[in-house]
Amino acid sequence: MVDKYYTPSIEEFHIGFIFEGYNTTSNYPNNDEWVEFKLELGLSEQWNRIEDYINNNQIRIKYLDNEDIKDLGYLIDEWFISKGRYGGTYKIKLSDIGFGKKISIYTKDFVRDGSGNYEELCIIYRLSIKNKSELKVLLKQLGI
């Protein structure tokens, strides 16, 4: 069975990062005791102790899956028109759902070929994305 969660490295954390923390008042690992958190500015208690929580296996992240992409409001393996700052038409495809996911983002645009005709241009981004927070940041940076 493929793991659904992993322990993140400290470098993955940023404002808005969503993770699960373990309730330390119970014996580990009772999966019913994991609680979702969103890292926010001003929560200095969280920032100061993150590395301790990681080292004690008290933080975990769910690997990216189809539901995460749908939760962000995107279609999977279908062309859609972006509501982002650049607009455009995109398609998101996933492979190896589970451990070691690969995501491909296709975009198409029509450009003049010099003779007044238009041709379709397709650019592909192939990336390894671990979790929903990472994908959300990437799509925002791409303006999708």
C-alpha positions as CSV (number, residue, x, y, z in Angstrom):
1,M,0.0,0.0,0.0
2,V,1.3,3.5,-0.9
3,D,1.7,6.0,1.9
4,K,-0.9,8.8,1.8
5,Y,1.2,11.1,4.0
6,Y,4.8,12.2,4.4
7,T,6.8,14.2,6.9
8,P,7.8,17.6,5.3
9,S,11.1,19.3,5.4
10,I,11.4,22.7,7.1
11,E,12.0,24.3,3.7
12,E,8.4,23.4,2.6
13,F,6.8,25.7,5.2
14,H,5.4,29.1,4.2
15,I,2.5,31.4,5.1
16,G,-0.7,29.6,4.1
17,F,0.9,26.1,4.2
18,I,-1.6,23.5,5.2
19,F,-0.4,20.5,7.3
20,E,-1.7,18.1,10.0
21,G,-0.4,18.2,13.5
22,Y,-0.6,15.4,16.0
23,N,-2.3,15.8,19.3
24,T,0.5,15.1,21.8
25,T,-1.8,14.3,24.7
26,S,-2.5,10.9,23.2
27,N,-0.3,7.9,22.4
28,Y,1.2,8.0,18.9
29,P,0.0,7.0,16.2
30,N,-3.8,7.2,16.7
31,N,-4.9,8.6,13.3
32,D,-8.0,10.1,14.9
33,E,-5.8,12.6,16.7
34,W,-4.4,14.4,13.6
35,V,-5.7,18.0,13.3
36,E,-5.4,20.2,10.2
37,F,-3.6,23.6,10.6
38,K,-2.8,26.5,8.3
39,L,0.4,28.3,9.0
40,E,-0.3,32.0,9.5
41,L,1.7,35.1,10.1
42,G,1.7,36.0,13.8
43,L,1.6,32.5,15.1
44,S,5.1,32.7,16.4
45,E,4.5,29.6,18.6
46,Q,4.0,27.5,15.5
47,W,7.0,29.0,13.7
48,N,9.3,28.5,16.6
49,R,8.4,24.9,17.2
50,I,8.0,23.5,13.6
51,E,11.4,21.8,13.5
52,D,10.7,20.1,16.9
53,Y,7.4,18.9,15.6
54,I,9.0,17.5,12.4
55,N,11.7,15.8,14.4
56,N,9.2,14.1,16.7
57,N,6.9,13.0,13.8
58,Q,4.1,15.2,14.9
59,I,3.6,16.9,11.5
60,R,2.5,15.3,8.3
61,I,1.3,16.3,4.9
62,K,-1.1,14.5,2.6
63,Y,0.4,13.7,-0.9
64,L,-1.3,15.5,-3.8
65,D,-4.3,13.6,-5.3
66,N,-7.2,14.2,-7.7
67,E,-9.4,15.5,-4.9
68,D,-6.9,18.3,-4.0
69,I,-6.9,19.6,-7.6
70,K,-10.7,19.5,-7.7
71,D,-10.8,21.3,-4.3
72,L,-8.7,24.1,-5.9
73,G,-11.4,24.5,-8.5
74,Y,-9.5,23.0,-11.5
75,L,-10.6,20.3,-14.0
76,I,-8.4,17.2,-14.4
77,D,-7.4,16.1,-17.9
78,E,-9.8,18.6,-19.6
79,W,-9.2,21.9,-21.2
80,F,-10.3,24.9,-19.1
81,I,-10.1,28.7,-19.3
82,S,-8.0,30.2,-16.6
83,K,-9.5,32.8,-14.2
84,G,-5.9,33.8,-13.3
85,R,-4.2,37.1,-14.2
86,Y,-3.0,35.9,-17.6
87,G,-6.1,34.0,-18.8
88,G,-5.4,31.3,-21.3
89,T,-6.5,27.8,-21.8
90,Y,-4.9,25.0,-19.8
91,K,-5.1,21.3,-19.0
92,I,-3.7,19.6,-15.9
93,K,-2.8,15.9,-16.1
94,L,-1.5,13.7,-13.2
95,S,0.5,10.5,-13.4
96,D,1.6,8.2,-10.6
97,I,-1.0,9.4,-8.2
98,G,0.2,8.5,-4.8
99,F,3.9,8.5,-3.9
100,G,6.0,10.3,-6.5
101,K,3.3,12.2,-8.4
102,K,4.1,13.9,-11.6
103,I,1.9,16.8,-12.8
104,S,1.8,18.1,-16.4
105,I,0.3,21.5,-17.2
106,Y,-0.5,22.1,-20.8
107,T,-1.4,25.5,-22.3
108,K,-2.5,26.4,-25.8
109,D,-2.6,29.6,-27.6
110,F,-3.1,30.6,-31.2
111,V,-0.3,32.7,-32.7
112,R,0.2,34.3,-36.1
113,D,2.7,32.4,-38.2
114,G,3.8,35.4,-40.2
115,S,1.5,34.8,-43.2
116,G,-1.7,35.9,-41.3
117,N,-2.6,32.3,-40.4
118,Y,-2.9,31.1,-36.9
119,E,-1.3,28.0,-35.5
120,E,-1.7,26.3,-32.1
121,L,1.1,26.5,-29.7
122,C,1.3,24.1,-26.8
123,I,3.8,24.5,-23.9
124,I,4.2,21.8,-21.3
125,Y,5.3,22.1,-17.7
126,R,6.3,18.7,-16.2
127,L,6.8,18.9,-12.5
128,S,7.0,16.8,-9.4
129,I,4.5,18.3,-6.9
130,K,4.1,16.7,-3.4
131,N,1.1,18.5,-2.0
132,K,-1.9,20.8,-2.4
133,S,-0.2,23.9,-0.9
134,E,2.8,23.5,-3.3
135,L,0.4,23.2,-6.3
136,K,-1.6,26.3,-5.2
137,V,1.6,28.4,-5.0
138,L,2.8,27.2,-8.4
139,L,-0.5,27.9,-10.2
140,K,-0.6,31.4,-8.6
141,Q,2.9,32.1,-9.8
142,L,2.0,30.9,-13.3
143,G,-1.0,33.2,-13.3
144,I,-3.4,30.2,-13.8
